[in-house]
């Protein structure tokens, strides 16, 4: 074998070693990055599973109505003596948020929820295809009242809440349709609400722009969105 051939073979061997080393580093790096989110992911899965077992399909007493869409039930949640529920798929006007103050039809929505649920035993249902907890750790739930009606749906049907289209859930399309119906019948807040009185997220969904607000009325709902 010539000196040139030996030198070439040596260079090829070194190149192979470098390639294998680089490949191993890539695999190691990918393994580390892949493992990074596993702990919180498993934690979320564990939380969902625990919540399903603890709450889904079970009855609890409503001990407090915080707001039209926020309730407390009589079972501890971690270090808290009660579990706070945020109703799935609805957003009632605020009454306790210091950033917004008391919003139009907020007290009416809170009073409706109080009369319908406070002191009553309700059945809690969780959405099996979506998470069980919201941004602030509250339990996301559908709440069935003793008469068989769901509080989430009654708030929409009677015009005390907006269908919250910011987050997907199992009854997403149904809730948009309930809002549309209440709106067409001018029930509850839909009788006189103005764009400025809606939540900011709802104003954005409506395409409301304060500088071009002329001509916008409650009747100009985007009905096409209901059928998406």
N, C-alpha and C positions, 0 to 999 in steps of 0.2 A: 504494500500500500504506500502510495507517495505521501510526502510530507503535506502536500496541498490537500489531499483527500482526508488525511487525519485531522488537519486543522478545520476543514469544513465539517467533518463529523462532530468534532468537539463543539463547534459553534451551534450546530443543530441540537446537540444534547443540552447545551446551556439554555437555548431558546425554549426547549420543551420544559425544562425545570422552571424557568420563569413563568411560562404559560400555566403550568400546573399550580404554582404558588399563587398566581393572580386569581385563578379559578377558585382555589380554596378560600382565599380572602373574600371573594365575592359571596361565596356560599355562607361563610361565617357571618359576614355583614348582613346578608338577607335573613339568616336565621335569627340574629339578634333583633333586627328591626321587626321581624314577624312576631317575635315573642313579646315585643314591647307592649302592644295593646291587649294582649291576652288576659292580663289580670283584671283590668276594668271591664272587659267584655264578659268574662266569666262571672264577675261580680254582678253585672246587670242581669245576666241570665239567671243567676242564683236569686236575685231580688225578685224578678218576675215570677219565678217558680214558687218562691215563698209567699208572695202576695196572692197568687192564684189559690194556693192551698188555704191561706188564712182568711181570705175575704170572698172569693168568687162564689156566688150563689147562696151566700149566708145572710142571715138577718141580723140587723143591729138597730140600736135606738139612736135617733138623731138627738144629740144633746145641745147642739148649738148651730145656729145659722149665721155664718160670718158675713155672707153676702148672697146675692141671688144665685150664684153659681158655686158657692163654697160652703161646705157643711162639715161638722164634726160628728163622728159616731163613737159609741161607747166601748171602744177597745183600744188598749195601749198600742202605740207605734214607736218602737225604740224607747227613747227616754221621755216621750210625750205620753201623758195620761190618756189622750184620745187620738184617733186617726183623723186627719183632715182630708176631706175629699174635694177634689176639683172635678166638677161635672164634665164628662166627655162631650166635646163637640158644640158647646154653647158658651157664649160670652155675654153676661149681663152687664148693664152699665154700672160703673163703680160707685161705691158709697164710702169706702174706707181708704182708698188709695190717695196718699198725700200729694202725689204728682198730678192727679187729675181733679181732685176734689170730688164733690158729689155730682155725678153726671145725670143728665136728663133721663128720667124714668128709673133711676137707680133705686130710690126708696120704694117705689111700687114693686119692682122686681124682688127686692129683698123681703117685702111684706108678703108677696105671693108665695115665695119659697118657705117663709116662716109658717104661714097658715097651712100650707100643704104638707110640710114635713116635720116641723119641730115637735118633739115629744112622741113621735110615731116610730113604730118598728118598720124598717124598710129592708128590701133585699138589694144587695149590692152585686153588680155584675161587672167583670173586667173584660177588656177586649183581648182576646186570645192571640190576635195577630199583630198587636202593637204593644208598646211598652206600658207598664203599669204605673209609672211615676212621671210626673211633670218636672219642669225646670227647677222648681223649688222643693222637690221631694214629696209633693202632695200626691195622694192616691188618685189616679184617673179612673172614673167609674160611671156606669149607668146606674141610676137609682130608681128602683121600682117602688111605688107607694103602695099602701095597704089596699087601695081600690084597684090595683093592677096596672094603673097608668105609670108611665115613666116621667119623673120630674124633668129630666132633660127635654123631653118632647113637649111636655105641657108648657114649659117656659117659651119654647119656640111657637107652639100652636096658638098661644094666647097673646103673643106679641110682647113678651117680657125679656126676650133675649135675641141676640144675633147668632146665626149659625156661624161657628168659628171655622173659617176655611183656611186658617193658617196651618192646621195640622190634620193629617189624614187619620181616619179611624173607620171602623167597620160600617157605620151608618152615615157616612159622609154625604152621599147623594140624597138620602132620605131627609136629612136635617136641612139641606139647602132647599128642598122642596117644601118643607114645613115653614121655613122662613118666607119663601116666596108666596105661599098661600096666605099667611097672616098679613103679609105686606099688601097683597091685592085686596084683602078685606079690611084694611086699615085698622087692624086690631092692636090694642095696647099702644106701644110707643110709635107704631107706624101711622097713627092718626095724625100726628103733628111733628114728628121728628124732622130736624133740619140736618144737612150734612155736617155743619159745624158741631152739632151735638153728638155725632157718632164717634166711636173710638177711632184713634188715628189709623189703625190697621184697616178698619172698615172704610174710612175715607179713601185710602189708597186703592182698595179693591173696587170702590165705586168710580174711581177715576176723578175724584173731586179735587179741584185746584182752586184755592181761595181767590186767586186772581181772575178766574174765569167761571165763577160760581153761578152766574145768571142763567136761569133756565133749568137748573137742577132741582128736581122735586123728588119726593119719595116715590112717585109713580114711575120714575125713569130707571127702575131696577134693571140690571143686566139679566133678563130672564133666560137668555141663551146659556149662561153659565150653569144654571140649574140642571141642564140636560147633559153636561159634560161627563 
